[in-house]
């Protein structure tokens, strides 16, 4: 109902959206270095791209909750994209002249190029504004979600232009190659965590079938209303971001570190070299995936890896010139994840047990009585309430970096412990290699 209201508002009102223009803070000029650290999880699961401590600008938990203004903005972007596509289709079919049709395709492709470049600049300005305090946490998440929606509409436009072009070329490339090139430019501007954030702003609580990892039973299309905020763990560098969240029994994580595309490392050229690099960066995924694929686009200078494994799905983007991964998307089913040896504490008749994975990874908290019976209580991380354990006595969240104080309160009694999610060992001294298991 709330979503229908938002769609209706998109037709009858104009939303004054905040625009982050060229006047926003920009990264300083000069050489850039890699910002990913080589950390190895202590559990048998996929590698993950982790920002090195010296590159961190901010770390924080942020909440995304229902926001009608944001939803109207999303729907306005969606409707604008549909309108542009309808105009293109109408003008394309209005002429039988092949030269005129080719001109129309090329002009539309040029506009798409400009819109993608503008979206990349918008994200850079968004990160800079958040880092300097010009954007609140809520505004930051809303802007990232809006970029995700806009990138999705641009990807649909790319597909339609390639379809209309047929066997002809676009910007000197076969239409299919051009479309793949543009899709790889857009992919880092989207992600599984952003999709959940956008859903939270819409007030939706159900995972769409398209987001369900391979091997997980699909759920219905009916969307339920979200009644509680979605907690998102956010890390930023001068220009990069990591987002991680736990929702509906699944873990969603994405990282985008554009500085890795300019890091001074050894590049990879041949397809076999890229495949070898893929296996070195993601050894567990390489050896434990039911499905894996690789796409190399030389003109874009990007290789994309996809793995489907029994924990979920992983997609990574490697810069062929630097040889480093600069973007990564992960979806995992919490019930399938291995954890390291738990830590626990007891106070009165309450026992708190913490199962860890890795920094920015899932963290499971269990609250029981001494006999092991589940207890419903409030859970806090560093004195910040993150929810309740519920009738089954457990709660999943995202682990921060470094030491964290975990506390649980039930029936007037409090039990707490201090721990760290950094249970890992280094495997390599290479800065731009993702953490591997």
C-alpha positions as a Python dict, from the first residue, in 0.01 Angstrom:
ca = {
    (1, 'X'): (0, 0, 0),
    (2, 'X'): (282, 238, 88),
    (3, 'X'): (454, 159, -240),
    (4, 'X'): (137, 225, -436),
    (5, 'X'): (107, 562, -262),
    (6, 'X'): (464, 647, -355),
    (7, 'X'): (405, 557, -720),
    (8, 'X'): (96, 772, -726),
    (9, 'X'): (286, 1063, -582),
    (10, 'X'): (543, 1029, -859),
    (11, 'X'): (275, 1126, -1111),
    (12, 'X'): (132, 1420, -926),
    (13, 'X'): (418, 1595, -754),
    (14, 'X'): (768, 1710, -825),
    (15, 'X'): (1025, 1601, -573),
    (16, 'X'): (1301, 1846, -494),
    (17, 'X'): (1593, 1603, -481),
    (18, 'X'): (1927, 1701, -336),
    (19, 'X'): (2182, 1728, -615),
    (20, 'X'): (2549, 1680, -547),
    (21, 'X'): (2719, 1890, -812),
    (22, 'X'): (3072, 1962, -915),
    (23, 'X'): (3113, 2195, -619),
    (24, 'X'): (3118, 1901, -377),
    (25, 'X'): (3448, 1805, -221),
    (26, 'X'): (3675, 1620, -461),
    (27, 'X'): (3960, 1378, -388),
    (28, 'X'): (4302, 1536, -387),
    (29, 'X'): (4509, 1501, -700),
    (30, 'X'): (4813, 1282, -706),
    (31, 'X'): (4910, 913, -725),
    (32, 'X'): (4681, 660, -564),
    (33, 'X'): (4772, 336, -395),
    (34, 'X'): (4581, 16, -335),
    (35, 'X'): (4339, 17, -44),
    (36, 'X'): (4262, -354, -8),
    (37, 'X'): (4433, -557, 263),
    (38, 'X'): (4536, -927, 236),
    (39, 'X'): (4340, -1079, 522),
    (40, 'X'): (4252, -1450, 531),
    (41, 'X'): (3932, -1568, 704),
    (42, 'X'): (3983, -1853, 945),
    (43, 'X'): (3678, -2033, 802),
    (44, 'X'): (3635, -2224, 479),
    (45, 'X'): (3438, -1980, 273),
    (46, 'X'): (3492, -1725, -1),
    (47, 'X'): (3758, -1458, -10),
    (48, 'X'): (3646, -1102, 53),
    (49, 'X'): (3778, -760, -48),
    (50, 'X'): (3873, -568, 265),
    (51, 'X'): (3982, -206, 297),
    (52, 'X'): (4319, -165, 467),
    (53, 'X'): (4310, 25, 800),
    (54, 'X'): (4525, 314, 676),
    (55, 'X'): (4280, 385, 392),
    (56, 'X'): (3968, 402, 610),
    (57, 'X'): (3786, 734, 632),
    (58, 'X'): (3472, 630, 823),
    (59, 'X'): (3315, 323, 984),
    (60, 'X'): (2959, 323, 1120),
    (61, 'X'): (2629, 141, 1146),
    (62, 'X'): (2350, 320, 958),
    (63, 'X'): (1977, 251, 947),
    (64, 'X'): (1753, 248, 640),
    (65, 'X'): (1383, 276, 710),
    (66, 'X'): (1068, 356, 515),
    (67, 'X'): (1102, 690, 335),
    (68, 'X'): (823, 808, 106),
    (69, 'X'): (1034, 1089, -46),
    (70, 'X'): (1310, 842, -136),
    (71, 'X'): (1056, 601, -282),
    (72, 'X'): (902, 873, -497),
    (73, 'X'): (1252, 954, -622),
    (74, 'X'): (1314, 590, -713),
    (75, 'X'): (984, 565, -897),
    (76, 'X'): (1044, 895, -1076),
    (77, 'X'): (1379, 761, -1202),
    (78, 'X'): (1216, 438, -1312),
    (79, 'X'): (932, 615, -1493),
    (80, 'X'): (1175, 858, -1658),
    (81, 'X'): (1373, 563, -1792),
    (82, 'X'): (1059, 401, -1928),
    (83, 'X'): (957, 729, -2093),
    (84, 'X'): (1297, 769, -2261),
    (85, 'X'): (1276, 413, -2391),
    (86, 'X'): (924, 469, -2527),
    (87, 'X'): (1041, 784, -2707),
    (88, 'X'): (1337, 596, -2858),
    (89, 'X'): (1112, 313, -2977),
    (90, 'X'): (863, 555, -3131),
    (91, 'X'): (1125, 760, -3314),
    (92, 'X'): (1310, 451, -3429),
    (93, 'X'): (996, 294, -3578),
    (94, 'X'): (887, 625, -3734),
    (95, 'X'): (1157, 606, -4002),
    (96, 'X'): (1253, 336, -4252),
    (97, 'X'): (1584, 505, -4336),
    (98, 'X'): (1874, 289, -4220),
    (99, 'X'): (2119, 584, -4202),
    (100, 'X'): (1867, 778, -3989),
    (101, 'X'): (1821, 477, -3763),
    (102, 'X'): (2198, 439, -3722),
    (103, 'X'): (2226, 809, -3637),
    (104, 'X'): (1952, 767, -3377),
    (105, 'X'): (2131, 469, -3223),
    (106, 'X'): (2466, 650, -3210),
    (107, 'X'): (2311, 964, -3058),
    (108, 'X'): (2135, 758, -2792),
    (109, 'X'): (2455, 565, -2717),
    (110, 'X'): (2643, 893, -2674),
    (111, 'X'): (2380, 1016, -2427),
    (112, 'X'): (2407, 689, -2234),
    (113, 'X'): (2786, 734, -2217),
    (114, 'X'): (2737, 1078, -2069),
    (115, 'X'): (2477, 959, -1818),
    (116, 'X'): (2703, 676, -1699),
    (117, 'X'): (2992, 919, -1654),
    (118, 'X'): (2763, 1155, -1464),
    (119, 'X'): (2649, 871, -1238),
    (120, 'X'): (3012, 780, -1160),
    (121, 'X'): (3077, 1144, -1070),
    (122, 'X'): (2762, 1152, -859),
    (123, 'X'): (2880, 856, -656),
    (124, 'X'): (3227, 1009, -605),
    (125, 'X'): (3064, 1333, -487),
    (126, 'X'): (2831, 1137, -257),
    (127, 'X'): (3121, 958, -85),
    (128, 'X'): (3314, 1284, -51),
    (129, 'X'): (3012, 1464, 98),
    (130, 'X'): (2951, 1182, 346),
    (131, 'X'): (3317, 1175, 448),
    (132, 'X'): (3325, 1549, 518),
    (133, 'X'): (2996, 1545, 708),
    (134, 'X'): (2782, 1719, 448),
    (135, 'X'): (2555, 1415, 420),
    (136, 'X'): (2398, 1232, 713),
    (137, 'X'): (2408, 853, 728),
    (138, 'X'): (2044, 830, 617),
    (139, 'X'): (2103, 1068, 326),
    (140, 'X'): (2413, 875, 225),
    (141, 'X'): (2227, 544, 207),
    (142, 'X'): (1939, 709, 22),
    (143, 'X'): (2174, 856, -239),
    (144, 'X'): (2352, 523, -292),
    (145, 'X'): (2018, 348, -333),
    (146, 'X'): (1911, 611, -585),
    (147, 'X'): (2233, 557, -781),
    (148, 'X'): (2158, 183, -779),
    (149, 'X'): (1810, 246, -924),
    (150, 'X'): (1946, 487, -1186),
    (151, 'X'): (2215, 238, -1290),
    (152, 'X'): (1948, -28, -1329),
    (153, 'X'): (1748, 194, -1560),
    (154, 'X'): (2060, 274, -1764),
    (155, 'X'): (2137, -96, -1797),
    (156, 'X'): (1785, -152, -1933),
    (157, 'X'): (1845, 134, -2180),
    (158, 'X'): (2174, -23, -2290),
    (159, 'X'): (2004, -356, -2357),
    (160, 'X'): (1728, -189, -2558),
    (161, 'X'): (1971, 13, -2772),
    (162, 'X'): (2173, -303, -2845),
    (163, 'X'): (1852, -484, -2937),
    (164, 'X'): (1748, -209, -3179),
    (165, 'X'): (2097, -200, -3332),
    (166, 'X'): (2078, -568, -3418),
    (167, 'X'): (2379, -676, -3623),
    (168, 'X'): (2512, -323, -3673),
    (169, 'X'): (2786, -158, -3470),
    (170, 'X'): (2768, 102, -3193),
    (171, 'X'): (3061, 336, -3135),
    (172, 'X'): (3277, 114, -3352),
    (173, 'X'): (3191, -208, -3166),
    (174, 'X'): (2946, -489, -3241),
    (175, 'X'): (2623, -405, -3057),
    (176, 'X'): (2661, -698, -2816),
    (177, 'X'): (3019, -603, -2728),
    (178, 'X'): (2918, -242, -2672),
    (179, 'X'): (2639, -354, -2438),
    (180, 'X'): (2872, -578, -2237),
    (181, 'X'): (3124, -296, -2208),
    (182, 'X'): (2859, -57, -2074),
    (183, 'X'): (2721, -317, -1834),
    (184, 'X'): (3065, -360, -1677),
    (185, 'X'): (3085, 17, -1627),
    (186, 'X'): (2747, 13, -1449),
    (187, 'X'): (2788, -299, -1236),
    (188, 'X'): (3004, -137, -961),
    (189, 'X'): (2733, 128, -916),
    (190, 'X'): (2486, -143, -816),
    (191, 'X'): (2498, -420, -560),
    (192, 'X'): (2307, -663, -337),
    (193, 'X'): (2333, -443, -27),
    (194, 'X'): (2202, -138, -213),
    (195, 'X'): (1909, -341, -343),
    (196, 'X'): (1814, -430, 16),
    (197, 'X'): (1858, -65, 121),
    (198, 'X'): (1625, 50, -158),
    (199, 'X'): (1373, -213, -48),
    (200, 'X'): (1393, -86, 309),
    (201, 'X'): (1320, 269, 195),
    (202, 'X'): (1019, 135, 5),
    (203, 'X'): (903, -49, 316),
    (204, 'X'): (952, -392, 158),
    (205, 'X'): (1073, -682, 366),
    (206, 'X'): (1075, -973, 123),
    (207, 'X'): (1368, -1083, -92),
    (208, 'X'): (1279, -1096, -461),
    (209, 'X'): (1332, -1427, -638),
    (210, 'X'): (1611, -1280, -853),
    (211, 'X'): (1817, -1210, -539),
    (212, 'X'): (1801, -1564, -402),
    (213, 'X'): (2137, -1746, -428),
    (214, 'X'): (2160, -2067, -629),
    (215, 'X'): (2053, -2369, -428),
    (216, 'X'): (1825, -2174, -197),
    (217, 'X'): (1452, -2242, -220),
    (218, 'X'): (1278, -1950, -390),
    (219, 'X'): (1016, -1762, -193),
    (220, 'X'): (699, -1599, -316),
    (221, 'X'): (677, -1272, -502),
    (222, 'X'): (439, -1117, -246),
    (223, 'X'): (621, -845, -57),
    (224, 'X'): (559, -790, 311),
    (225, 'X'): (574, -454, 485),
    (226, 'X'): (896, -384, 672),
    (227, 'X'): (829, -274, 1027),
    (228, 'X'): (1186, -236, 1155),
    (229, 'X'): (1488, -45, 1014),
    (230, 'X'): (1752, -227, 812),
    (231, 'X'): (2091, -199, 982),
    (232, 'X'): (2381, -146, 739),
    (233, 'X'): (2749, -150, 829),
    (234, 'X'): (2930, 115, 624),
    (235, 'X'): (3298, 172, 562),
    (236, 'X'): (3443, 437, 331),
    (237, 'X'): (3779, 537, 190),
    (238, 'X'): (3851, 867, 20),
    (239, 'X'): (3649, 745, -279),
    (240, 'X'): (3545, 387, -206),
    (241, 'X'): (3277, 212, -2),
    (242, 'X'): (3191, -118, 162),
    (243, 'X'): (2831, -196, 258),
    (244, 'X'): (2723, -505, 450),
    (245, 'X'): (2391, -607, 597),
    (246, 'X'): (2202, -909, 727),
    (247, 'X'): (1837, -950, 633),
    (248, 'X'): (1584, -1231, 616),
    (249, 'X'): (1840, -1503, 688),
    (250, 'X'): (2092, -1380, 433),
    (251, 'X'): (2410, -1175, 427),
    (252, 'X'): (2465, -911, 159),
    (253, 'X'): (2799, -738, 103),
    (254, 'X'): (2944, -514, -165),
    (255, 'X'): (3270, -327, -199),
    (256, 'X'): (3372, -70, -458),
    (257, 'X'): (3728, 64, -442),
    (258, 'X'): (3796, 265, -760),
    (259, 'X'): (4148, 348, -642),
    (260, 'X'): (4242, -13, -712),
    (261, 'X'): (4209, 60, -1084),
    (262, 'X'): (4504, 298, -1054),
    (263, 'X'): (4719, 94, -819),
    (264, 'X'): (5071, 24, -944),
    (265, 'X'): (5072, -354, -974),
    (266, 'X'): (5146, -608, -1247),
    (267, 'X'): (4865, -629, -1502),
    (268, 'X'): (4722, -938, -1670),
    (269, 'X'): (4669, -971, -2044),
    (270, 'X'): (4600, -1327, -2160),
    (271, 'X'): (4275, -1504, -2075),
    (272, 'X'): (4473, -1783, -1909),
    (273, 'X'): (4660, -1529, -1694),
    (274, 'X'): (4330, -1383, -1579),
    (275, 'X'): (4202, -1732, -1498),
    (276, 'X'): (4514, -1805, -1294),
    (277, 'X'): (4473, -1474, -1109),
    (278, 'X'): (4108, -1562, -1039),
    (279, 'X'): (4211, -1893, -884),
    (280, 'X'): (4480, -1725, -674),
    (281, 'X'): (4245, -1456, -544),
    (282, 'X'): (3947, -1681, -474),
    (283, 'X'): (4087, -2032, -407),
    (284, 'X'): (3794, -2162, -199),
    (285, 'X'): (3538, -2038, -451),
    (286, 'X'): (3744, -2176, -739),
    (287, 'X'): (3750, -2522, -581),
    (288, 'X'): (3400, -2534, -431),
    (289, 'X'): (3170, -2373, -685),
    (290, 'X'): (2907, -2561, -880),
    (291, 'X'): (2916, -2288, -1142),
    (292, 'X'): (3183, -2034, -1233),
    (293, 'X'): (3224, -1800, -1525),
    (294, 'X'): (3463, -1536, -1652),
    (295, 'X'): (3409, -1247, -1890),
    (296, 'X'): (3699, -1042, -2024),
    (297, 'X'): (3634, -707, -2193),
    (298, 'X'): (3964, -570, -2319),
    (299, 'X'): (3825, -233, -2425),
    (300, 'X'): (3686, -174, -2075),
    (301, 'X'): (3999, -325, -1919),
    (302, 'X'): (3784, -534, -1685),
    (303, 'X'): (3741, -906, -1614),
    (304, 'X'): (3433, -1024, -1426),
    (305, 'X'): (3429, -1347, -1225),
    (306, 'X'): (3112, -1519, -1105),
    (307, 'X'): (3094, -1810, -864),
    (308, 'X'): (2789, -2000, -743),
    (309, 'X'): (2868, -2212, -436),
    (310, 'X'): (2678, -2378, -152),
    (311, 'X'): (2713, -2068, 71),
    (312, 'X'): (2571, -1833, -193),
    (313, 'X'): (2709, -1626, -481),
    (314, 'X'): (3015, -1412, -549),
    (315, 'X'): (3087, -1167, -830),
    (316, 'X'): (3421, -988, -856),
    (317, 'X'): (3563, -731, -1097),
    (318, 'X'): (3933, -725, -1177),
    (319, 'X'): (4120, -440, -1343),
    (320, 'X'): (4336, -591, -1614),
    (321, 'X'): (4595, -312, -1602),
    (322, 'X'): (4658, -323, -1227),
    (323, 'X'): (4573, -690, -1175),
    (324, 'X'): (4370, -598, -864),
    (325, 'X'): (4006, -653, -776),
    (326, 'X'): (3827, -319, -746),
    (327, 'X'): (3466, -428, -691),
    (328, 'X'): (3295, -727, -537),
    (329, 'X'): (2938, -846, -461),
    (330, 'X'): (2853, -1128, -221),
    (331, 'X'): (2529, -1297, -112),
    (332, 'X'): (2537, -1576, 145),
    (333, 'X'): (2282, -1786, 331),
    (334, 'X'): (2351, -1754, 703),
    (335, 'X'): (2246, -2108, 788),
    (336, 'X'): (2517, -2243, 555),
    (337, 'X'): (2809, -2035, 684),
    (338, 'X'): (3091, -2188, 888),
    (339, 'X'): (3214, -1994, 1191),
    (340, 'X'): (3528, -2007, 1403),
    (341, 'X'): (3535, -2133, 1763),
    (342, 'X'): (3281, -1930, 1959),
    (343, 'X'): (3351, -1702, 2253),
    (344, 'X'): (3109, -1683, 2543),
    (345, 'X'): (3039, -1524, 2880),
    (346, 'X'): (2802, -1601, 3166),
    (347, 'X'): (2635, -1374, 3422),
    (348, 'X'): (2381, -1500, 3674),
    (349, 'X'): (2162, -1740, 3479),
    (350, 'X'): (2241, -1590, 3138),
    (351, 'X'): (2490, -1717, 2882),
    (352, 'X'): (2597, -1516, 2575),
    (353, 'X'): (2770, -1697, 2291),
    (354, 'X'): (2923, -1523, 1986),
    (355, 'X'): (3000, -1700, 1658),
    (356, 'X'): (3244, -1507, 1436),
    (357, 'X'): (3343, -1511, 1069),
    (358, 'X'): (3557, -1208, 976),
    (359, 'X'): (3557, -827, 1001),
    (360, 'X'): (3256, -687, 808),
    (361, 'X'): (3125, -1044, 798),
    (362, 'X'): (2825, -1206, 970),
    (363, 'X'): (2825, -1225, 1348),
    (364, 'X'): (2586, -1458, 1531),
    (365, 'X'): (2479, -1390, 1889),
    (366, 'X'): (2305, -1655, 2101),
    (367, 'X'): (2145, -1593, 2439),
    (368, 'X'): (2047, -1889, 2658),
    (369, 'X'): (2002, -1990, 3018),
    (370, 'X'): (2258, -2218, 3181),
    (371, 'X'): (2076, -2528, 3062),
    (372, 'X'): (2084, -2409, 2701),
    (373, 'X'): (1728, -2291, 2666),
    (374, 'X'): (1684, -1988, 2435),
    (375, 'X'): (1618, -1646, 2586),
    (376, 'X'): (1465, -1339, 2426),
    (377, 'X'): (1673, -1033, 2510),
    (378, 'X'): (1804, -703, 2379),
    (379, 'X'): (2146, -719, 2211),
    (380, 'X'): (2395, -430, 2205),
    (381, 'X'): (2722, -372, 2019),
    (382, 'X'): (2936, -105, 2185),
    (383, 'X'): (2625, 18, 2371),
    (384, 'X'): (2426, 43, 2047),
    (385, 'X'): (2104, -158, 2042),
    (386, 'X'): (2092, -380, 1733),
    (387, 'X'): (1772, -575, 1802),
    (388, 'X'): (1648, -873, 1999),
    (389, 'X'): (1741, -1239, 2003),
    (390, 'X'): (1375, -1341, 1976),
    (391, 'X'): (1210, -1661, 2091),
    (392, 'X'): (1481, -1878, 1934),
    (393, 'X'): (1749, -1692, 2131),
    (394, 'X'): (1975, -1585, 1844),
    (395, 'X'): (2040, -1277, 1632),
    (396, 'X'): (2263, -1217, 1329),
    (397, 'X'): (2436, -887, 1258),
    (398, 'X'): (2751, -759, 1084),
    (399, 'X'): (3080, -755, 1271),
    (400, 'X'): (3278, -430, 1287),
    (401, 'X'): (3655, -407, 1279),
    (402, 'X'): (3872, -437, 1585),
    (403, 'X'): (3749, -501, 1937),
    (404, 'X'): (3380, -482, 2012),
    (405, 'X'): (3183, -513, 2334),
    (406, 'X'): (2880, -737, 2295),
    (407, 'X'): (2608, -729, 2560),
    (408, 'X'): (2269, -892, 2604),
    (409, 'X'): (1997, -794, 2850),
    (410, 'X'): (1714, -1025, 2953),
    (411, 'X'): (1483, -1019, 3255),
    (412, 'X'): (1689, -750, 3426),
    (413, 'X'): (2021, -937, 3396),
    (414, 'X'): (2306, -824, 3167),
    (415, 'X'): (2585, -1039, 3030),
    (416, 'X'): (2867, -891, 2822),
    (417, 'X'): (3198, -984, 2661),
    (418, 'X'): (3465, -816, 2452),
    (419, 'X'): (3587, -984, 2136),
    (420, 'X'): (3717, -919, 1786),
    (421, 'X'): (3603, -1048, 1449),
    (422, 'X'): (3958, -1037, 1317),
    (423, 'X'): (4028, -1409, 1357),
    (424, 'X'): (4249, -1440, 1051),
    (425, 'X'): (4599, -1493, 921),
    (426, 'X'): (4781, -1312, 642),
    (427, 'X'): (4851, -1512, 331),
    (428, 'X'): (5024, -1257, 108),
    (429, 'X'): (5188, -917, 128),
    (430, 'X'): (5016, -797, -190),
    (431, 'X'): (4801, -494, -101),
    (432, 'X'): (4537, -531, -372),
    (433, 'X'): (4461, -900, -324),
    (434, 'X'): (4124, -964, -156),
    (435, 'X'): (4119, -1155, 170),
    (436, 'X'): (4120, -1525, 86),
    (437, 'X'): (4025, -1837, 270),
}
